[in-house]
């Protein structure tokens, strides 16, 4: 049976191996990227501006509040019409009402 110290030594040895392999793979990846950039005549600005351009196209309304569209007359609870239907709306629709009955 192995002792705790032997297991800790094995753990430390594995950590060193993992670190060495990560460093080698990272260096290899960096050199591959540099080679591709040189092959295609790209600069860091080319690569970073392409990344920024893809994020510029994100909708400007993302994360903004939306006015509620529906109100429960009993509780005053509201719902914007986005996301999961609230329980009060689902129960009312199941009882035969329509979402239009709750429009603000």
C-alpha positions in Angstrom: 0.0 0.0 0.0 1.3 3.4 -0.9 1.8 6.1 1.8 0.4 9.6 1.7 3.9 11.0 1.1 4.4 8.8 -1.9 1.1 9.9 -3.3 1.9 13.5 -2.7 5.3 13.0 -4.5 3.5 11.4 -7.4 1.1 14.3 -7.5 3.9 16.9 -7.5 5.7 15.0 -10.3 2.5 14.9 -12.4 2.0 18.6 -11.8 5.5 19.3 -13.1 4.9 17.1 -16.2 1.5 18.9 -16.9 3.2 22.3 -16.5 6.0 21.3 -18.9 3.6 20.0 -21.5 1.4 23.0 -21.3 4.3 25.3 -21.8 5.5 23.3 -24.8 2.1 23.2 -26.4 1.6 26.9 -25.8 4.9 27.7 -27.4 4.1 25.5 -30.3 0.6 27.2 -30.7 2.2 30.7 -30.6 4.7 29.8 -33.3 2.0 28.3 -35.4 -0.1 31.5 -35.1 2.9 33.6 -35.9 3.7 31.5 -39.0 0.1 31.8 -40.2 0.1 35.5 -39.7 3.3 35.8 -41.6 2.1 33.5 -44.4 -1.1 35.7 -44.8 0.6 39.0 -44.2 -1.5 39.7 -41.1 -0.6 42.0 -38.2 -1.9 41.9 -34.6 -4.2 44.9 -35.5 -5.7 42.9 -38.3 -6.6 40.1 -36.0 -7.8 42.2 -33.1 -9.8 44.5 -35.3 -11.6 41.5 -36.9 -12.5 40.3 -33.4 -13.8 43.8 -32.5 -15.8 44.1 -35.7 -17.6 40.8 -35.0 -18.7 42.2 -31.6 -19.8 45.5 -33.1 -22.6 43.8 -34.8 -24.2 42.7 -31.6 -27.7 44.2 -31.1 -27.7 47.5 -29.3 -30.8 46.5 -27.4 -29.2 43.6 -25.7 -29.5 43.9 -21.9 -32.0 46.8 -22.0 -35.3 46.8 -20.1 -38.4 46.2 -22.1 -41.8 47.7 -21.2 -44.3 45.2 -19.9 -47.0 44.1 -22.4 -49.3 42.1 -20.1 -50.7 42.7 -16.6 -52.6 40.3 -14.3 -55.6 42.4 -13.0 -55.8 40.3 -9.8 -52.2 40.8 -8.6 -50.8 43.5 -10.8 -48.0 41.2 -11.9 -46.6 42.1 -15.3 -44.9 40.3 -18.2 -43.0 41.7 -21.2 -44.0 38.8 -23.4 -40.4 37.5 -23.5 -39.0 34.5 -21.9 -41.1 31.8 -20.2 -44.8 32.5 -19.8 -45.5 33.3 -16.1 -47.7 30.9 -14.1 -50.5 33.4 -13.8 -50.6 33.8 -17.6 -50.4 30.0 -18.2 -53.2 29.4 -15.7 -55.4 32.0 -17.3 -54.8 30.7 -20.8 -55.5 27.2 -19.6 -58.8 28.5 -18.1 -59.9 29.8 -21.6 -58.6 33.4 -21.6 -56.4 34.8 -24.3 -53.2 36.7 -23.9 -55.0 39.7 -25.5 -57.2 39.8 -22.4 -54.2 40.9 -20.4 -52.7 43.5 -22.8 -51.8 46.7 -21.1 
